[in-house]
Every structure is written in structure tokens, then in C-alpha cells.
Amino acid sequence: MPSIAQPDDLTAVIGFTLPAERLDHDPEIYLTYDKTRSRPTEKLRVAVRNLRHEIDDPSLPAPSAQLDAKGYAVAKDAYGFLDDIPSAQGTQAYLDDTAEWAPHDCNDGV
């Protein structure tokens, strides 16, 4: 059976909640639970890209360098700290390592 779409034509729909600055009302209304109210969302259709050639590249830059250069990063899915997370030392090693992935200003205003 032929595929539904050619690989270059594949897309996905991703939903995002609207940030406070795009709302036309006070975002604090969402701090109180009301099952009839949900935060407004926006859906975007994006192209699905095959990143295999980037993952297999032996000269793949560090994730932070990739984020700075192109706005996203690719990495192998094997991660060395997961088995150690149940210990305090393993958790700290994981947090220290993944801090590199976080946006540079993610702790601003916290």
C-alpha cells in the first residue's frame, strides 16, 4: 500500500496555549480552577522533518550551540543519567546536565 503522503509533504498540528501578552483579558482568571473555562489555544501546522542525517553526524555540536544557531537541537535518545535519578547525586547530575538545554533566560522572573 502506498504511503498517504511523501516524506517531504508530512505535517503535524501542534497546539499551544496563548501567552499572557496575547490575551485580551486578565490571565489571573486561570489561577482559580473552573471546569467550564480553559486557557485559549492556538494551533499551528508545521512541517515534519527527518533529522536522521543530523543525528548521525559525528560532528554534531552541543545542544546549546544548536539552539543558538537554528532554534532547535537534536540529540541521541540514549541518556546516561536516567538510571541514577533515584539517588540525590544522580538527580543533581541530571539537573546539572540538562540545564544546558534550558533557554538562557528560563529562570528570569522566578
N, C-alpha and C positions, 0 to 999 in steps of 0.2 A: 504494500500500500504506500503510495507517495506521501511525503510529509505535507502538512497543511500549509506551511509557509517555507520559503527558502531561508536559510540561516541569516542572511543579511536583512531580511524583512521582519524578523521577530521583534515584537514589542511587548511591554508589560505595563500594567496600570498600577501606579503606586499612590496611595492616599496619605496625605499629611494633614495634621491639624494646623489651623492657621495660627501664626504667632500673634501675640498681643497687639503689636503695632498695626496689624492688618484688620483688626476687629473694629466694628463701628459701635461698640458698647464696652462697658467696663468688664475686663476679663476676670475680675474677682468673683463674679457670679458663679464661676465654675469651681470655686473653693468649697462651696456647700453642695452636697450631693442632692440631686433632683433627678429621679429616673426618667423624667419627661424631657430633660434638657441635655444636650451633648454639645461639645465644642464644635464649631463649624470646621469642615474639612475641605480640602482641595485635592482633586485627583489629576495626576499628570501621566501622560503616556510617554514612555521612554524606550529607546532602542535597547535591545538586549545584545550585548557584545560578547564574543568569545574571547576570553582573556588567557587562554591556554599558552599562546606564544609568549606572553609576558611572564606568566608563572614559571615557565620552563627556561627563561633567560637566566644564565648563570651570573650575569652582571646586574641583576635586579637591585635597584637602590633600596635603602632603608625605607620603611613605610612613611616616615615623616617627610623624607625628601620627595617621595612620590606624591604625597598630599600637597606639598607646596608647589610642585611642578604641574600637576594635572587635576588636582581636586579630588582624587580617589587613590586608593592604594590596593595592590594585590599582594597576596602572600600565600605561602603553602598552608594547607589546613592542619598540618601536624604542629602541635604546640607543646613544648617541653614542660610547662609548669602545671598543667591540669591535674596530674596525679598527686601533686604536693599541696594542692589548695586546702585540704582538710587541716593542715597544720598552720600555726600562726606564721612560721617562717615562709612556708610555701605561698600563703596568701599575700604576704608582703612582697615576695619576689614577683608574683603575678602582677600586683598593683604597680610596682616599680617599672616592670617591663612594658605593661600596657599603657602607662602614662605617656609613652612616646606616641601612641596612636591618637590620643585625645587632641581635639582642636587646641591651638595655642592659647586661646582665651576662654577655655571652658570653665575655669574657676573664677572668672571675673564676676563680681557682684554676689558671690556666695558668702 
